[in-house]
């Protein structure tokens, strides 16, 4: 039973951390969902440790840890692809915004300076 305490505590910490980051608005909901799923999976495997070996046997995989490693690698690949897609999208948006700011600055530079008020009509 002691060997299941570490994953149970790890799952609770992961879920608690996600709740706190969401509460502080430091993490978007769309990213928190993935980490909630990971934390929930850790909790399920901690509560029902035989599930991993049963699933591995059902899928004709030699052992539970092999299945866990394979699934973890797939999750990391999916996360990396998703983050690469997000970075590419934000890079395109950043470039478009920089071009728009440049055009607006050029337009402002081409405008004649505003007429100044005479010093007699200015108030201190």
N, C-alpha and C positions, 0 to 999 in steps of 0.2 A: 504494500500500500504506500510505503514511503517514496517509491520511485515515481508515483503518480502525482505527488504533491508539487514537484517542480513545474510540470506542464500546466497543472491546474492554476498555480500562482501566476505563471507566465501568461496564461490566457486571461485571467482576471486583470492583470496589470495592463495587457494590451487593450482590452475593452475599456478599462477605466481611463487610460491615456487618451484613447480616441474620443471618449465623452468629454474629457477636460479640454482637448484641443478644439472640439466643435463648440463647446460652451464659450471659449475665449475667441472664437471666430478666427483661429489660426490655421484651420484646415477646412477645405471645402467639403460639402456633403458627398460629392461624387467620388472623392478619394477615400473618405472615411468608410464607405460601404465595403470596399475591398478589405480594409484592415479589420473591420468588424467581422467579416467572414473568416478571416485568418484567426482572429481571436476566438470566435465561436468554434472553429474546427479544433483549435487547441484544447478548448474546454471539453468538447465532446470526446476527443481522444483521451483526455485525462480521466474523464468519468468512466468511459467504456474502452479500456485499452485493448481489448480483444478485437475490437472493430477493425483496426488496421490490418491485423493478420488475417481476419476473415475476408476482408475485401481483397487483400493480396492473393489469397488462395483462389477466390472466385475469378480473379483476372489472370490466373496462371502466372503470377509473379512469385518468385522464390521466397521472399520474406517481406514483412511489413515495412521495415526501414527502407528497403529498396523502393517500394511504392511511395513512401513519404518523400524520399529524395527526388524521385521522378516528378511527383506532383509539385513539390517546392520549386524545382527547376522550371516547370511549365508556368507556374505563377510568376516567377521572376522574369521570364521571357515576355509574358503578356504585359507585365508592369513596365518593362523597358520599352516595348513597342509603343504602348500607350503614351508614356512620357515623351518619347521621341516625336510622336505625332503632335502632342501638345506644344512642344518646343518649336517645331516647324511652323505650326499654325501661329504661334505668338511672334515668331521671328518675321513672318510675312506681315502680320498686323503692325508690328513695330516699324518695319521698313515703310509701310504705307503711311503711318502717322508721321514719321520723320520727313517724308516727301511732302506731306500736306503742310507741316509746319514750315518747311523751307519755302514752299510756294506762298504761304501767308506772309512770311517775312519779306520776301521779294516784293510782294504787292504793297506792303507797308513802306518799304524803302523807296518805291517809285512814286508814292503819293507826295504832293507838295506839303511842306511843313504847315501846320495850322497858323492862322493869323494871330499875331500877338496883340494883346491889349496894350494901350498906351499906359505909361507909368502913372499918369494922372488919374486914370479910371481904376487903377488897382488899389485895393484896400489892404492895410497891414494886418 
